[in-house]
Amino acid sequence: MCTTFTFQKEKAFVLGQNYDFYYGHGLIVVSPRGLKKYSITRGGSPRITWISNYGSVTFTQFGRELPMSGMNEKGLTIAMMHQEDGRLPSEDDRPGLNELQWIQYQLDQYQSVEEVVEHLEEFRLEKSVYELHYTIADATGKTVLIDFIDGACHVTGDAEYYTMTNTSYEKSVAYANQFEDFPIENLSNKATSLDRFTLVYRLVKDIHAQSAIGSPIQKAFELLDKVAVKPTAQTQWDWVGNGVPPTFTYWSIVFNITNQTIFYRDLQNHEIRSIHLKDFSFHSSGEVLALALDNKDSGRISNQFQPYQTEDNERIILKSYEPISDLFPPNEQRELITYPDSFKRVFVEEN
């Protein structure tokens, strides 16, 4: 499922993301500049190679280099959501990137929304598991929403309020406008995509209407909490005898793009943790660092990161791919586990 939004208030530009899924383990990766990478390919697609121009901090569950969201050292920030009505482009002559590695590529290569949009059609987005759409924001305060409708990429850069759930943006706004005269407290609190969109859209609109909101970070977490999919006794009971676990909001992440700080909490640990990008050099001679997302820490955690080990990747991949081992058999999982170990280092000066 998932929900995202951006707003600018009290001299802070923030992007909020709820990550809703079947489980909550994950890995946070600090990646330096100067890594020579190549794309993960399936079915004989041409391979793409590139060198990371910018360091980044990313949140992943399906393997290093396959993030759900992240921010690079220039403030470019991307978060994904499942798009229920999405249809990716048909196969053509362009090289392809899968729906998660596409995020890492943008963070590696570009520092602005404008650059991402300028190069958007160079590669074809390939579905490995899910159709996704994206919220992208940068340090200039610009946001765009990327949808995929009937095989075509749609860019929304002139929205009144930037919010997204799991339905294409225009369809979501059309639904929400039916309830524009309803008080916020009378809006549906159902977890469906369109109902969540309607609620978060109105909440962001309400923030823009206020002259002051106090802490933008606290306000962003309040919004995420209001549209979170929370466990109940009924949902837990409904799972009994069902092979598919219920979907909950496992991660809530707030990116303060203005000062390049990331705040997050998860379902098992409600303590807000902060990651300050300025705590890392991202130098091309530096190590890749990692930290289990599902930790028991609190507060500023930049010093908790340790040099990345292949076992970090193995931990999340074996858990994440077990329910979809028919799509990704053990040999392919093993390839994903060791895939980042083959990257070469190239010196890249700070831009």
N, C-alpha and C positions, 0 to 999 in steps of 0.2 A: 504494500500500500504506500505509505509515506506521504508527508506534507512538507512543503517549503514555502518560504516567504522572504521578502526583503523589505526593510524600511530604513529611513534616515531620520534620526531625531537626536537632539541633545549632542550634536557634533559627533555622533557615532552612526556609521553605516553598517547594518548587521544583516546577515543571512541566517535564518533559522531552518533547521531540518529535523523532522521526526523520522527515524528509520523504523518502519513497521515490518516485522517478518516473523518467521517461525521460531527463531532462536537468536541469542544475543551475544555469543562469543565474537571476538574480533581482534584485530591487530592495528595499531597506529604505527605508521612508518614515516621516518624522517629521511628523505632522499636528497642527496647532494646534487650539485651541478656536475656535468662532465661524465655521465654514464652513457655509454653507447649501447642502445637498446634495439631490439627488433620485435616485430609484432608476433603475437600468437596467431597461428593460422590453422585452419581446418579445411579439408576438402580441396587442397591444391591452390588456394588463393595466393597471389603474389605477396611476398613478405615486404614489409616496410621497415626501414632502419632510420634511426635518428639519434641525436645526442641531446641530453637534457641541458637546456640553456639555463633553467632555473631550478633551484631546490624547492621542495614541497613537503608538507605534512598531510598525510592522507589516512582515511579510515577505511579499512577493508575487512571483508568477511570471507571472500571467495579466493583470496590469494594476493600476495604482494604484486603490485602493478595492476591490480583490478579493483580500484577503489569505488566506494559508494559516494564519497565526497572528499573534498580536500581544498587546501589553500596553498598557493605558492608564495615565494619570498617577495613577489611584487604585489601581492594582494589579490590576484586572480583567484576566484573561488567558484567551485562547481559542486552542485548536489543533484543527485538523480532521484527519480521516482518511477515506479512501474506505470506505464501508460496503457490503460485497459482498451482504449480504442485506437491504439497505435499500430501502424503498419510501416515497417522499414522499407527502404528502397530495394527494388529488385536487383539481381546481380547484373553488373555491367562491367565496363573495361577498367573501372577505377579499382585500386587496391582497397582492401577492406580492413577495418578495425572493429573488434567486438565492442559491445555496448558499454563495458566497464573500462577496458583499456583505452577507449576513446577519451575518457576523463583524464587519465594519467598523461596521455599524449598532449592534450591541451595545456595542462599544468606544466609540463616539461618545456613546451615550445613558446608559449605566449604570455604576455603580461597584461593584456587588456581584452575586454569584450570585443572591441572593434577588430582586433587581430583574429580572434577566434571566428567571428562572423565572416571576415574577409577570406579565410581559408576553409570555410565550412564544406565546400563542395569538392575539395581535393580528394577526400577519401569517402568510401561508402561505409556506412554503419552496418555492421553484421550482427544478427541476433545469435547469441550462443544459448541463452536460456529465456530471457524476457525482453519484450519491447519496453524501452525506457524513454523518458523525456527528461529535460534538464533545466535547472535554473542556474544562470551564470551571472556573476557580478564581479566588479573590479574596484580598484582604489579610487577611481574618478567618481564613483557613485552611480555608475551605469549598471543596469540589469537588462538581460534578455532572457526570454523563455523559448526553449527549442522543443517543438512538437514534431511528430512524424505522422502525417495524415495521408492515407491512400498512397503510400510510398514516396511522398514528397516531404521535404524538410520545410517547416514553417517557423519563421523567426518573429517573435513579438517583442518589439523594443519601444513601444509607445503605450504601454498599459497604464491605466490610472493607478492601479495597485497591483503589485507583483506577488501573486500567490499561485500555488499549484498543488494539486493532489494527484489523482490518477486518471483524469480525463483531460482531453485536449482543452486548451485555455479558452477558446471562443465558445465552445459548447458549455464549459463550466460557468462562464460569465453569464451566458444566456439563461442558464438555470438559476443562478444566484439572483439575477435581476427580478425574478418573479416574487422575491421575498424582500425587496428593498424597503418596503414600508413596515415590515415586521420589526418590533423591538428585538435587540440581540438576544435577550433572555427567552424569547419565544421561538427562536430558531431551533431546528432539529439538532439533537446531539447524537444522531445515529452515526455509525462509523463508515457509512458508504462514501464513496469518493465525492459525489456532488454535494452531499450534506456537509461533509467536512470542509469542502471548498467554500460553500456559502458562509459557514461560520468563520473560518479564518479570514476570508475576504472582508467581511464586515468588521472583524476585530482589527485588521490592519487599517481599514478605512477610519475606524474610531481613533486609532493612534494618531493618524495624520491630522485629525480634527482637534486634537488636544494641544494646548499651548505648551504644556510640559508633562512629561511622563515619569520623571525620576530617573532611575537607572534603566537605560535601554536594554542591557543584558538581562536584568531581572524581568523586564516587561516581555522580552522575547521568550524567556522560559515560561512565563505565565501563559502566553499564547499557545506555546507548544503543549503545555499541560492540558489546556482546554480542548484541544483536538486530538489528544493522545488516545490510543486504543488500549484500555486498561484491563487487566485480568479481573474476572469476577468468578464467584462460585459456580455460576451457571456455565460460563465458557469452559472452566476447568472440568466440570461434570460432563459437558457435551463431548469432550475429547475422549472419554473413556470408551475403549473399543474402536476408536477411529484412528487410522494410521497417520492421518495428517494433523499435526498439532495446530492449535489456534494461532492466529496472528495477533501480536501485541506490539506496542511501541517499546522497543528495546533500547534505543539510543535517542537522546535529544541533544542536538549540537547547535551551538550559537557561534557563528563566526563574526567577530568584530573586525571588519575589513579595514576600518580606519587605523587601528593600531596593531593590526596583524596578531590578534590573540584569539585563540579558540577555547571555548568553554563547552563542557559536555557533562552529562550524567547518564547513567544507564538504569535499567529496570531493577537490577540487583543492588546497585550502590547509588543512592540518591545524592550523595555528596557531589557538588559541582567541582570539577577539576579544570585547571587552566593550562594551556600550552602557549607559550609566548615564542613566536617565530624568531624574535630577536635574540633568543637564548641560543640559537644555532647559527653556525657560520655558513653552512651549506657549501663550503669550499670543495672544489673537485677532488682534493686529496683526502677529504674527510670520509669517515665511515658511514654506511647506512645504519641508522639506529631504529630500534623497535621497542614497543611496549604493549603488553596485552591490554586491550581496551577494557576487558572485563576484570578490572583490578579492584583492590580495596583502598586505593589511595584517596586523597582529598587535597584541595588547594593547588598550588603551583607544582606541576609534576615534570617540568622539563628535565630535571636532573635524575629522573627515574628511568630514562631511556638507556638502553644498553646496546652494544653492537649487535646488529642483526645476525641471527643464526638460521640456517635452513630449517631447524626444528621449529622455529616460530611459524614459518609458513606451513609446515607439516601439521602443526596443531590445528590451525583453522581449516585447512583444506580437507583433512580427513573427516572433520565434523560436518563441514558444510556440504560436501559432495556425497555423503553417504545416502541421503534420501533421493539423489538424482544420479546414482551410479549407473543406471541404465543409459543415461546420456553421456556420462563421463566415467568410463570403466577405470579400474585401478591403475592400469598402465598410463592412461592420460592424466590421472590425478598425480601420479609420480612425476610426470613431465612438468606439470604445473608447479609442483613443490620445488624442483631443482632449477626451473627455468631462469629465475633472476641470477643464479650463481654464474651464469655464462656471460654476464655483461662485462665489457671492457671499460677501462677508465681513460678519459681524455681530458686534458687540461682545458678548462673553460674559465676565462676571466669573468669577474662579476660585472654584469651589465648595469 
